């Protein structure tokens, strides 16, 4: 199957969070990074990927008008729907998933506050999810990681060679993702990582190489670093 020509890949961009840790007057996805909101940079990266046929943007109810304006101003043709998010990230992605077209057979889920994702990562995820049904980008963990138990004592020193930091976009065959969400919702499971829900189905998730530049902007320090990367 040639995904580049079939355009059977949809992307859901989760941008409904409040972003309280950023301590901004506006919600995090709409904080300016250079001349554009953080969210727009993420959308532009997905828009530029030939394999992606449609983008569903999920935002906070209060940001609907702002989101439409940003999409129109940036002339983003692949953003076919803007939907309202839920209380949890899981609810927001579920709302976006319900709006994916019947033609789309694969779904990418990307954090709206990861503005520096590049074509190489997106294409790698798409290629591997086509083969394995599920793929995520990761980077190696650099520092030594400790498991800390109650009372603030070290319980174990983890082997960092087997650890990885997860990024987005995460890609899945649509029917797998739908099953994963149905199971999670039926069992009252919450997760901030879509791959974790798919893993609960017993499906192996393929890992591809991410990038240290593909940061998620969460804190004021992250935003400062992002501005340095822009420069």
ChimeraX commands (.cxc) that place a marker at each C-alpha (Angstrom):
marker #1 position 0.00,0.00,0.00 radius 0.5
marker #1 position 1.29,3.44,-0.91 radius 0.5
marker #1 position 0.24,5.73,1.92 radius 0.5
marker #1 position 1.75,8.75,0.21 radius 0.5
marker #1 position -0.73,8.50,-2.65 radius 0.5
marker #1 position -3.72,7.02,-0.81 radius 0.5
marker #1 position -3.79,9.77,1.82 radius 0.5
marker #1 position -5.41,7.32,4.22 radius 0.5
marker #1 position -3.65,8.80,7.23 radius 0.5
marker #1 position -5.46,11.17,9.59 radius 0.5
marker #1 position -3.77,13.21,12.32 radius 0.5
marker #1 position -5.41,14.19,15.60 radius 0.5
marker #1 position -3.77,17.15,17.34 radius 0.5
marker #1 position -4.49,17.31,21.06 radius 0.5
marker #1 position -4.47,20.95,22.17 radius 0.5
marker #1 position -7.23,21.19,24.77 radius 0.5
marker #1 position -5.07,21.29,27.90 radius 0.5
marker #1 position -4.92,24.30,30.19 radius 0.5
marker #1 position -1.14,24.32,30.46 radius 0.5
marker #1 position -1.14,25.72,34.00 radius 0.5
marker #1 position 2.55,24.93,34.54 radius 0.5
marker #1 position 3.49,27.40,31.81 radius 0.5
marker #1 position 1.97,30.21,33.93 radius 0.5
marker #1 position 0.64,32.06,30.90 radius 0.5
marker #1 position -2.39,34.33,30.58 radius 0.5
marker #1 position -3.48,32.42,27.45 radius 0.5
marker #1 position -3.76,28.66,27.12 radius 0.5
marker #1 position -0.46,27.03,26.22 radius 0.5
marker #1 position -1.17,26.09,22.56 radius 0.5
marker #1 position -1.81,29.76,21.75 radius 0.5
marker #1 position 1.29,31.22,23.39 radius 0.5
marker #1 position 3.38,32.90,20.72 radius 0.5
marker #1 position 6.61,31.27,19.61 radius 0.5
marker #1 position 8.19,33.68,17.20 radius 0.5
marker #1 position 5.40,35.10,15.06 radius 0.5
marker #1 position 3.04,32.12,15.40 radius 0.5
marker #1 position 1.29,30.32,18.27 radius 0.5
marker #1 position 2.99,27.11,19.42 radius 0.5
marker #1 position 0.06,25.11,18.02 radius 0.5
marker #1 position 0.40,26.52,14.50 radius 0.5
marker #1 position 4.01,25.32,14.19 radius 0.5
marker #1 position 2.88,21.79,15.07 radius 0.5
marker #1 position 0.02,21.96,12.58 radius 0.5
marker #1 position 2.29,23.26,9.83 radius 0.5
marker #1 position 4.66,20.31,10.29 radius 0.5
marker #1 position 1.80,17.84,9.86 radius 0.5
marker #1 position 0.31,19.82,6.97 radius 0.5
marker #1 position 3.61,19.57,5.09 radius 0.5
marker #1 position 3.63,15.77,5.28 radius 0.5
marker #1 position 2.32,14.32,2.00 radius 0.5
marker #1 position 1.12,11.09,3.63 radius 0.5
marker #1 position -1.35,12.93,5.86 radius 0.5
marker #1 position -4.72,13.57,4.25 radius 0.5
marker #1 position -6.64,15.22,7.09 radius 0.5
marker #1 position -6.05,16.85,10.46 radius 0.5
marker #1 position -8.56,16.97,13.30 radius 0.5
marker #1 position -7.73,19.64,15.85 radius 0.5
marker #1 position -9.01,19.27,19.42 radius 0.5
marker #1 position -9.09,22.41,21.57 radius 0.5
marker #1 position -10.68,23.79,24.70 radius 0.5
marker #1 position -14.24,25.09,24.27 radius 0.5
marker #1 position -13.07,28.61,25.14 radius 0.5
marker #1 position -10.49,28.51,22.32 radius 0.5
marker #1 position -12.72,27.46,19.41 radius 0.5
marker #1 position -12.89,30.90,17.79 radius 0.5
marker #1 position -9.19,31.49,18.39 radius 0.5
marker #1 position -8.36,28.12,16.82 radius 0.5
marker #1 position -10.46,28.80,13.70 radius 0.5
marker #1 position -8.80,32.18,13.30 radius 0.5
marker #1 position -5.30,30.70,13.66 radius 0.5
marker #1 position -6.02,27.92,11.15 radius 0.5
marker #1 position -7.46,30.36,8.61 radius 0.5
marker #1 position -4.63,32.85,9.04 radius 0.5
marker #1 position -2.02,30.12,8.52 radius 0.5
marker #1 position -3.97,28.78,5.50 radius 0.5
marker #1 position -3.94,25.22,6.81 radius 0.5
marker #1 position -5.97,23.30,4.23 radius 0.5
marker #1 position -5.74,19.86,5.86 radius 0.5
marker #1 position -7.39,20.91,9.13 radius 0.5
marker #1 position -10.83,19.59,8.21 radius 0.5
marker #1 position -12.43,19.75,11.66 radius 0.5
marker #1 position -11.94,21.56,14.95 radius 0.5
marker #1 position -13.63,19.82,17.87 radius 0.5
marker #1 position -14.05,20.49,21.57 radius 0.5
marker #1 position -11.88,18.54,23.97 radius 0.5
marker #1 position -12.90,16.80,27.19 radius 0.5
marker #1 position -11.86,16.94,30.82 radius 0.5
marker #1 position -8.97,14.51,30.28 radius 0.5
marker #1 position -6.57,14.04,27.39 radius 0.5
marker #1 position -8.14,10.63,26.86 radius 0.5
marker #1 position -11.56,12.25,26.41 radius 0.5
marker #1 position -10.13,14.83,24.02 radius 0.5
marker #1 position -8.48,12.23,21.78 radius 0.5
marker #1 position -11.67,10.16,21.84 radius 0.5
marker #1 position -13.61,13.21,20.60 radius 0.5
marker #1 position -11.10,13.67,17.80 radius 0.5
marker #1 position -11.13,9.98,16.92 radius 0.5
marker #1 position -14.90,10.05,16.46 radius 0.5
marker #1 position -14.44,12.69,13.74 radius 0.5
marker #1 position -11.84,10.83,11.67 radius 0.5
marker #1 position -13.20,10.06,8.20 radius 0.5
marker #1 position -14.19,6.54,7.18 radius 0.5
marker #1 position -11.52,6.65,4.44 radius 0.5
marker #1 position -8.69,7.03,6.96 radius 0.5
marker #1 position -7.24,3.67,7.98 radius 0.5
marker #1 position -4.36,4.99,10.09 radius 0.5
marker #1 position -4.28,7.68,12.77 radius 0.5
marker #1 position -1.45,9.82,14.13 radius 0.5
marker #1 position -1.89,11.52,17.49 radius 0.5
marker #1 position 0.31,14.54,18.14 radius 0.5
marker #1 position 0.69,16.95,21.04 radius 0.5
marker #1 position -0.25,20.45,19.98 radius 0.5
marker #1 position 2.64,21.79,22.06 radius 0.5
marker #1 position 5.39,19.90,20.19 radius 0.5
marker #1 position 6.21,22.52,17.55 radius 0.5
marker #1 position 9.53,21.11,16.32 radius 0.5
marker #1 position 8.48,17.68,15.03 radius 0.5
marker #1 position 10.06,17.08,11.62 radius 0.5
marker #1 position 9.20,15.16,8.46 radius 0.5
marker #1 position 11.69,12.40,9.22 radius 0.5
marker #1 position 9.98,11.48,12.50 radius 0.5
marker #1 position 6.49,11.69,11.00 radius 0.5
marker #1 position 7.43,9.57,7.99 radius 0.5
marker #1 position 9.21,6.98,10.14 radius 0.5
marker #1 position 6.17,6.57,12.36 radius 0.5
marker #1 position 3.88,6.20,9.34 radius 0.5
marker #1 position 6.13,3.62,7.70 radius 0.5
marker #1 position 6.38,1.47,10.81 radius 0.5
marker #1 position 2.72,1.70,11.82 radius 0.5
marker #1 position 1.84,0.44,8.35 radius 0.5
marker #1 position 3.94,-2.68,9.00 radius 0.5
marker #1 position 3.31,-3.29,12.71 radius 0.5
marker #1 position -0.01,-1.51,13.34 radius 0.5
marker #1 position 1.48,0.73,16.05 radius 0.5
marker #1 position 4.59,2.92,16.20 radius 0.5
marker #1 position 5.93,5.68,18.44 radius 0.5
marker #1 position 9.03,7.92,18.41 radius 0.5
marker #1 position 11.39,7.71,21.39 radius 0.5
marker #1 position 14.76,9.05,22.44 radius 0.5
marker #1 position 17.31,7.40,24.69 radius 0.5
marker #1 position 17.33,8.40,28.35 radius 0.5
marker #1 position 20.59,10.21,29.17 radius 0.5
marker #1 position 20.67,10.58,32.97 radius 0.5
marker #1 position 20.70,7.80,35.55 radius 0.5
marker #1 position 17.13,7.12,36.70 radius 0.5
marker #1 position 16.25,6.07,40.24 radius 0.5
marker #1 position 13.03,4.46,41.42 radius 0.5
marker #1 position 12.08,6.17,44.70 radius 0.5
marker #1 position 9.90,4.46,47.31 radius 0.5
marker #1 position 7.73,5.83,50.09 radius 0.5
marker #1 position 9.70,7.89,52.58 radius 0.5
marker #1 position 12.01,9.17,49.83 radius 0.5
marker #1 position 14.46,6.28,49.77 radius 0.5
marker #1 position 15.98,4.77,46.63 radius 0.5
marker #1 position 14.21,1.53,45.77 radius 0.5
marker #1 position 16.23,0.71,42.66 radius 0.5
marker #1 position 18.58,2.09,40.02 radius 0.5
marker #1 position 17.03,1.43,36.63 radius 0.5
marker #1 position 18.97,0.24,33.61 radius 0.5
marker #1 position 18.83,3.26,31.31 radius 0.5
marker #1 position 19.80,1.15,28.29 radius 0.5
marker #1 position 16.30,-0.30,28.33 radius 0.5
marker #1 position 14.55,3.03,29.03 radius 0.5
marker #1 position 13.26,5.53,26.49 radius 0.5
marker #1 position 11.52,8.90,26.58 radius 0.5
marker #1 position 8.33,8.81,24.53 radius 0.5
marker #1 position 7.37,11.55,22.05 radius 0.5
marker #1 position 4.63,12.16,19.51 radius 0.5
marker #1 position 3.23,11.72,16.92 radius 0.5
marker #1 position 2.19,8.22,17.85 radius 0.5
marker #1 position 0.71,6.21,15.00 radius 0.5
marker #1 position -1.79,3.36,14.98 radius 0.5
marker #1 position -4.04,1.42,12.68 radius 0.5
marker #1 position -7.43,3.03,13.27 radius 0.5
marker #1 position -9.27,-0.12,14.27 radius 0.5
marker #1 position -6.57,-0.91,16.86 radius 0.5
marker #1 position -6.82,2.57,18.36 radius 0.5
marker #1 position -10.61,2.40,18.51 radius 0.5
marker #1 position -10.44,-0.96,20.33 radius 0.5
marker #1 position -7.87,0.41,22.75 radius 0.5
marker #1 position -10.05,3.40,23.62 radius 0.5
marker #1 position -13.21,1.32,23.94 radius 0.5
marker #1 position -11.45,-1.02,26.37 radius 0.5
marker #1 position -9.98,1.84,28.42 radius 0.5
marker #1 position -13.30,3.65,28.70 radius 0.5
marker #1 position -15.18,0.47,29.58 radius 0.5
marker #1 position -12.70,-0.33,32.35 radius 0.5
marker #1 position -12.37,3.24,33.65 radius 0.5
marker #1 position -8.69,3.45,32.72 radius 0.5
marker #1 position -7.00,6.84,32.27 radius 0.5
marker #1 position -3.72,7.46,30.46 radius 0.5
marker #1 position -1.73,10.38,29.08 radius 0.5
marker #1 position -0.06,8.13,26.52 radius 0.5
marker #1 position -2.01,6.47,23.69 radius 0.5
marker #1 position 0.57,3.75,23.29 radius 0.5
marker #1 position -0.11,2.59,26.86 radius 0.5
marker #1 position -3.73,1.93,25.91 radius 0.5
marker #1 position -2.73,-0.04,22.83 radius 0.5
marker #1 position -0.21,-2.06,24.86 radius 0.5
marker #1 position -3.09,-3.17,27.10 radius 0.5
marker #1 position -4.52,-5.02,24.09 radius 0.5
marker #1 position -1.38,-7.15,23.98 radius 0.5
marker #1 position -0.17,-5.45,20.81 radius 0.5
marker #1 position 3.55,-4.76,20.43 radius 0.5
marker #1 position 4.39,-1.15,19.63 radius 0.5
marker #1 position 7.32,-0.43,17.31 radius 0.5
marker #1 position 9.79,2.25,18.42 radius 0.5
marker #1 position 11.37,4.67,15.93 radius 0.5
marker #1 position 14.05,7.27,16.53 radius 0.5
marker #1 position 12.78,10.60,17.81 radius 0.5
marker #1 position 14.69,13.85,18.22 radius 0.5
marker #1 position 15.93,15.86,21.19 radius 0.5
marker #1 position 14.52,18.92,19.42 radius 0.5
marker #1 position 11.02,17.43,19.41 radius 0.5
marker #1 position 10.28,18.86,22.84 radius 0.5
marker #1 position 6.89,19.31,24.47 radius 0.5
marker #1 position 6.56,22.84,25.81 radius 0.5
marker #1 position 5.23,22.53,29.36 radius 0.5
marker #1 position 7.12,24.94,31.63 radius 0.5
marker #1 position 8.53,28.48,31.30 radius 0.5
marker #1 position 11.99,26.88,30.97 radius 0.5
marker #1 position 10.75,24.82,28.02 radius 0.5
marker #1 position 9.46,27.96,26.34 radius 0.5
marker #1 position 12.82,29.71,26.79 radius 0.5
marker #1 position 14.58,26.72,25.22 radius 0.5
marker #1 position 12.06,26.65,22.37 radius 0.5
marker #1 position 12.78,30.31,21.62 radius 0.5
marker #1 position 16.49,29.48,21.51 radius 0.5
marker #1 position 15.78,26.69,19.01 radius 0.5
marker #1 position 13.75,29.12,16.89 radius 0.5
marker #1 position 16.69,31.50,16.75 radius 0.5
marker link #1:1,2 radius 0.2
marker link #1:2,3 radius 0.2
marker link #1:3,4 radius 0.2
marker link #1:4,5 radius 0.2
marker link #1:5,6 radius 0.2
marker link #1:6,7 radius 0.2
marker link #1:7,8 radius 0.2
marker link #1:8,9 radius 0.2
marker link #1:9,10 radius 0.2
marker link #1:10,11 radius 0.2
marker link #1:11,12 radius 0.2
marker link #1:12,13 radius 0.2
marker link #1:13,14 radius 0.2
marker link #1:14,15 radius 0.2
marker link #1:15,16 radius 0.2
marker link #1:16,17 radius 0.2
marker link #1:17,18 radius 0.2
marker link #1:18,19 radius 0.2
marker link #1:19,20 radius 0.2
marker link #1:20,21 radius 0.2
marker link #1:21,22 radius 0.2
marker link #1:22,23 radius 0.2
marker link #1:23,24 radius 0.2
marker link #1:24,25 radius 0.2
marker link #1:25,26 radius 0.2
marker link #1:26,27 radius 0.2
marker link #1:27,28 radius 0.2
marker link #1:28,29 radius 0.2
marker link #1:29,30 radius 0.2
marker link #1:30,31 radius 0.2
marker link #1:31,32 radius 0.2
marker link #1:32,33 radius 0.2
marker link #1:33,34 radius 0.2
marker link #1:34,35 radius 0.2
marker link #1:35,36 radius 0.2
marker link #1:36,37 radius 0.2
marker link #1:37,38 radius 0.2
marker link #1:38,39 radius 0.2
marker link #1:39,40 radius 0.2
marker link #1:40,41 radius 0.2
marker link #1:41,42 radius 0.2
marker link #1:42,43 radius 0.2
marker link #1:43,44 radius 0.2
marker link #1:44,45 radius 0.2
marker link #1:45,46 radius 0.2
marker link #1:46,47 radius 0.2
marker link #1:47,48 radius 0.2
marker link #1:48,49 radius 0.2
marker link #1:49,50 radius 0.2
marker link #1:50,51 radius 0.2
marker link #1:51,52 radius 0.2
marker link #1:52,53 radius 0.2
marker link #1:53,54 radius 0.2
marker link #1:54,55 radius 0.2
marker link #1:55,56 radius 0.2
marker link #1:56,57 radius 0.2
marker link #1:57,58 radius 0.2
marker link #1:58,59 radius 0.2
marker link #1:59,60 radius 0.2
marker link #1:60,61 radius 0.2
marker link #1:61,62 radius 0.2
marker link #1:62,63 radius 0.2
marker link #1:63,64 radius 0.2
marker link #1:64,65 radius 0.2
marker link #1:65,66 radius 0.2
marker link #1:66,67 radius 0.2
marker link #1:67,68 radius 0.2
marker link #1:68,69 radius 0.2
marker link #1:69,70 radius 0.2
marker link #1:70,71 radius 0.2
marker link #1:71,72 radius 0.2
marker link #1:72,73 radius 0.2
marker link #1:73,74 radius 0.2
marker link #1:74,75 radius 0.2
marker link #1:75,76 radius 0.2
marker link #1:76,77 radius 0.2
marker link #1:77,78 radius 0.2
marker link #1:78,79 radius 0.2
marker link #1:79,80 radius 0.2
marker link #1:80,81 radius 0.2
marker link #1:81,82 radius 0.2
marker link #1:82,83 radius 0.2
marker link #1:83,84 radius 0.2
marker link #1:84,85 radius 0.2
marker link #1:85,86 radius 0.2
marker link #1:86,87 radius 0.2
marker link #1:87,88 radius 0.2
marker link #1:88,89 radius 0.2
marker link #1:89,90 radius 0.2
marker link #1:90,91 radius 0.2
marker link #1:91,92 radius 0.2
marker link #1:92,93 radius 0.2
marker link #1:93,94 radius 0.2
marker link #1:94,95 radius 0.2
marker link #1:95,96 radius 0.2
marker link #1:96,97 radius 0.2
marker link #1:97,98 radius 0.2
marker link #1:98,99 radius 0.2
marker link #1:99,100 radius 0.2
marker link #1:100,101 radius 0.2
marker link #1:101,102 radius 0.2
marker link #1:102,103 radius 0.2
marker link #1:103,104 radius 0.2
marker link #1:104,105 radius 0.2
marker link #1:105,106 radius 0.2
marker link #1:106,107 radius 0.2
marker link #1:107,108 radius 0.2
marker link #1:108,109 radius 0.2
marker link #1:109,110 radius 0.2
marker link #1:110,111 radius 0.2
marker link #1:111,112 radius 0.2
marker link #1:112,113 radius 0.2
marker link #1:113,114 radius 0.2
marker link #1:114,115 radius 0.2
marker link #1:115,116 radius 0.2
marker link #1:116,117 radius 0.2
marker link #1:117,118 radius 0.2
marker link #1:118,119 radius 0.2
marker link #1:119,120 radius 0.2
marker link #1:120,121 radius 0.2
marker link #1:121,122 radius 0.2
marker link #1:122,123 radius 0.2
marker link #1:123,124 radius 0.2
marker link #1:124,125 radius 0.2
marker link #1:125,126 radius 0.2
marker link #1:126,127 radius 0.2
marker link #1:127,128 radius 0.2
marker link #1:128,129 radius 0.2
marker link #1:129,130 radius 0.2
marker link #1:130,131 radius 0.2
marker link #1:131,132 radius 0.2
marker link #1:132,133 radius 0.2
marker link #1:133,134 radius 0.2
marker link #1:134,135 radius 0.2
marker link #1:135,136 radius 0.2
marker link #1:136,137 radius 0.2
marker link #1:137,138 radius 0.2
marker link #1:138,139 radius 0.2
marker link #1:139,140 radius 0.2
marker link #1:140,141 radius 0.2
marker link #1:141,142 radius 0.2
marker link #1:142,143 radius 0.2
marker link #1:143,144 radius 0.2
marker link #1:144,145 radius 0.2
marker link #1:145,146 radius 0.2
marker link #1:146,147 radius 0.2
marker link #1:147,148 radius 0.2
marker link #1:148,149 radius 0.2
marker link #1:149,150 radius 0.2
marker link #1:150,151 radius 0.2
marker link #1:151,152 radius 0.2
marker link #1:152,153 radius 0.2
marker link #1:153,154 radius 0.2
marker link #1:154,155 radius 0.2
marker link #1:155,156 radius 0.2
marker link #1:156,157 radius 0.2
marker link #1:157,158 radius 0.2
marker link #1:158,159 radius 0.2
marker link #1:159,160 radius 0.2
marker link #1:160,161 radius 0.2
marker link #1:161,162 radius 0.2
marker link #1:162,163 radius 0.2
marker link #1:163,164 radius 0.2
marker link #1:164,165 radius 0.2
marker link #1:165,166 radius 0.2
marker link #1:166,167 radius 0.2
marker link #1:167,168 radius 0.2
marker link #1:168,169 radius 0.2
marker link #1:169,170 radius 0.2
marker link #1:170,171 radius 0.2
marker link #1:171,172 radius 0.2
marker link #1:172,173 radius 0.2
marker link #1:173,174 radius 0.2
marker link #1:174,175 radius 0.2
marker link #1:175,176 radius 0.2
marker link #1:176,177 radius 0.2
marker link #1:177,178 radius 0.2
marker link #1:178,179 radius 0.2
marker link #1:179,180 radius 0.2
marker link #1:180,181 radius 0.2
marker link #1:181,182 radius 0.2
marker link #1:182,183 radius 0.2
marker link #1:183,184 radius 0.2
marker link #1:184,185 radius 0.2
marker link #1:185,186 radius 0.2
marker link #1:186,187 radius 0.2
marker link #1:187,188 radius 0.2
marker link #1:188,189 radius 0.2
marker link #1:189,190 radius 0.2
marker link #1:190,191 radius 0.2
marker link #1:191,192 radius 0.2
marker link #1:192,193 radius 0.2
marker link #1:193,194 radius 0.2
marker link #1:194,195 radius 0.2
marker link #1:195,196 radius 0.2
marker link #1:196,197 radius 0.2
marker link #1:197,198 radius 0.2
marker link #1:198,199 radius 0.2
marker link #1:199,200 radius 0.2
marker link #1:200,201 radius 0.2
marker link #1:201,202 radius 0.2
marker link #1:202,203 radius 0.2
marker link #1:203,204 radius 0.2
marker link #1:204,205 radius 0.2
marker link #1:205,206 radius 0.2
marker link #1:206,207 radius 0.2
marker link #1:207,208 radius 0.2
marker link #1:208,209 radius 0.2
marker link #1:209,210 radius 0.2
marker link #1:210,211 radius 0.2
marker link #1:211,212 radius 0.2
marker link #1:212,213 radius 0.2
marker link #1:213,214 radius 0.2
marker link #1:214,215 radius 0.2
marker link #1:215,216 radius 0.2
marker link #1:216,217 radius 0.2
marker link #1:217,218 radius 0.2
marker link #1:218,219 radius 0.2
marker link #1:219,220 radius 0.2
marker link #1:220,221 radius 0.2
marker link #1:221,222 radius 0.2
marker link #1:222,223 radius 0.2
marker link #1:223,224 radius 0.2
marker link #1:224,225 radius 0.2
marker link #1:225,226 radius 0.2
marker link #1:226,227 radius 0.2
marker link #1:227,228 radius 0.2
marker link #1:228,229 radius 0.2
marker link #1:229,230 radius 0.2
marker link #1:230,231 radius 0.2
view
